[in-house]
């Protein structure tokens, strides 16, 4: 009787998972699709090495710890590599046997590898993974009451060490990566401003990240566990709400979110209908033109009437579309206004706290004290400056006398190196013959000792003076002749 009850619960649990997305969950085709895409390690061609790796594990690991661990590490890394290269986060034993089949043989120790990976926390059964989420995929269709029975049934029937061929396991490391990638895709997409998305829209948006529906569901479950996504049902449709950048966790779906979601759906529907009516009106116009060319005027008029009717319908839908857009704009503006009001309230609170211990009387008292201190400092500076001036006045005359005496002493002690300045003026030149004598007489005395000038240098200087005198005499002789010629 107990076994029959267990079977009934298990059947009901599997039926619950099958209706997760209102259809059967798409099974993973990992083995069929990846058998030609997997890059196997170099050891795959070594028969001796592969015979060891394909053999089953010893019952007791302590018999040969090194061989046990090397075999376990080989298959663990290869399983993770396969799932990562394909972009999936789930696998089962049947798929692994298809992938790793070599020369008609399959590895005998994959069941042990899966159990070891589960004990280490690297993988987890899909049922347990869903049951550990507060609001998992099972609750999307049938509520949380089936989560605990599902987990308990699997653990009881299969046991902690049982691994069936079709039982699916989730790679925890990979599902976390997919969840982060999915959240980034949503934040960077044009629909990031939409508070809610339908499951179908999200599936289309993330098609390049999640290759199948199962991978998308696992990523959403991980995001639910991280409080970054919430999923709910609205009128039989699954809708998803993501957290916004900067938020620690997603908020629950409220009436405002549902109203905005319905308005956005109406907007998209109206846009599609308006576009379709525009195409229909253009088609009627072309048909009327063709019929008019063929001379079928009555039929052309009928198409033109249809075109006018379609255009009036399109105008009505355009008016409705503008109303919906106006409401959405007002909602967006109200959200902005709400943020501004919150910022004002925070600023007022901060300002009130900063002025809590300050008053106008206290500020005036501080200003008076500062003014008094400034006046006191000015008086002290004037006093110090006046004392410095009085102390220097007494010494000014003495310093000037000392400076004058220093100048006189330096004048007396300095030796005269220059000749005396002539005291009589130079006599004017009266006769050309006495120009040289008068010029020599007017020159100062030649110093004898302080300048090192030889007699030869003096003779050269005298020759230059004589030459200059001759030129002057010739000039004086030619000037009377020129004046006589000009007079004639």
WOHU-V240391 format. One line per field, one symbol per residue. phi: phi as a letter, one per 20 degrees, with the letter a starting at -180 (. if undefined). psi: psi as a letter, one per 40 degrees, with the letter a starting at -180 (. if undefined). burial: 1 if it has 9 or more other C-alpha atoms within 8 Angstrom, else 0. Layout:
phi: ???
psi: ???
burial: ???
This chain:
phi: .fffffffffffffffffegdmcfffffdfffedfddfeeffffeefffffffefffffdfffbfffgfffffffffffffffffeneccbcfffffffefclnddfedfffffffffffnfcbfgffffffegceffffdcnffeffgffffffffenfdecefefecdeffffffffffffffffeefeffefccffffffffdfeddfbfffffffffffffemdbccbdclmdecccefegnefbeeffdfffffffffffffffffffffffffffffffffffffffeneffffffffffffffffffffffffffffffffffffffffffffffffffffffffffdfedcffffffffffffffffffffffffffffffffeffeffffffffffffffffffffeddffffedffffedcffdfffffffffffefddededefffffffffffffffffffffffeffffffffff
psi: ddddddddddddddddddfdfeiihhihfddddedeehhiidedehdddddddeiiiidhdedgddddddddddddddddddddddeieiiidddddddehhfeiiheeddddddddddeediiiddddddehdgadddddeiededdddddddddddidehhidehiihhddddddddddddddddeieedehdiiidddddddfdedhdidddddddddddddefeiihihhfehhihhiiiheidiiiihadddddddddddddddddddddddddddddddddddddddeegddddddddddddddddddddddddddddddddddddddddddddddddddddddddddedeiidddddddddddddddddddddddddddddddddddedddddddddddddddddehiheiiihhdiihiihdiddedddddddeiiihidddhghiddddddddddddddddddddddddddddddddd.
burial: 00000100110010011111000010000111011000000001000011001110000000000001001100110001011100111111101111101000011111101110110001111111111010111111111101111110111001000010001111110111011111101110000100111110011001101111111111111111101111111000011111100000110010001101101101100110110011011101101111110001001111110111011011001101100110010000000000000000000000000000000000100000000000000000000000000000000000000000000000000000001000000000000001110100010000000000000001000000010010001001000000000000
